[in-house]
Amino acid sequence: MSDKSTDIAAEKVHVSGKTMRDAKVVASDGTEEEKQAVINGEISVNKVAAEVRQWKEVKKYAETPEFNRTNDATIEWAKYTWNPVTMKYSLHKESALNCIKM
């Protein structure tokens, strides 16, 4: 759905286009618990959408192995180290989001 059609749909249900776009993010990428919390009015769709977007960024970074610039004296002979181990298998959403918020 384009932004224009999203805005038209939002107008029909008396919400802003941003709220409608946030609802689409939650519906497509949120957990069942997050969706139910929004439905029950326990948390705003905007807050959940922001967390979902942030989580997607964390996951994207966590799943990408990369070379790291070395600043460790124990391996001063290497300019870069390879980090093929990612957080993909050990990353928990709540702990990752809490670390970002600190």
C-alpha positions, 0 to 999 in steps of 0.5 A, spaced: 500 500 500 502 506 497 503 512 502 497 515 499 492 509 499 495 508 506 493 516 508 486 514 504 485 508 509 487 512 515 482 517 514 476 512 513 478 510 520 479 516 523 487 516 524 493 519 522 497 516 516 503 515 521 498 511 525 496 507 520 503 506 517 505 504 524 499 499 525 502 496 518 509 495 521 506 491 528 501 487 524 507 484 519 513 484 524 510 484 531 510 478 535 503 475 537 504 478 544 505 485 541 499 485 537 494 483 543 497 488 547 495 493 542 488 490 541 487 490 548 489 498 549 495 496 554 500 499 549 500 504 543 501 502 536 506 507 535 510 505 541 510 498 539 512 500 531 518 504 534 520 498 538 519 493 532 523 498 527 528 498 532 528 491 533 529 490 526 535 494 526 538 490 531 537 484 528 540 486 521 546 488 525 547 482 529 546 477 523 551 480 519 558 478 521 564 483 519 571 485 520 572 489 526 578 494 527 583 492 532 584 496 538 586 490 543 594 490 545 594 482 545 593 482 537 597 489 536 599 485 529 593 485 526 589 491 524 582 487 523 579 481 526 574 477 523 567 476 527 563 470 524 560 469 531 553 473 531 548 474 536 543 471 531 542 465 536 543 468 543 540 475 542 533 476 546 529 481 543 527 484 550 535 484 553 537 487 546 532 493 546 534 494 554 541 495 552 539 500 546 535 504 551 541 505 556 
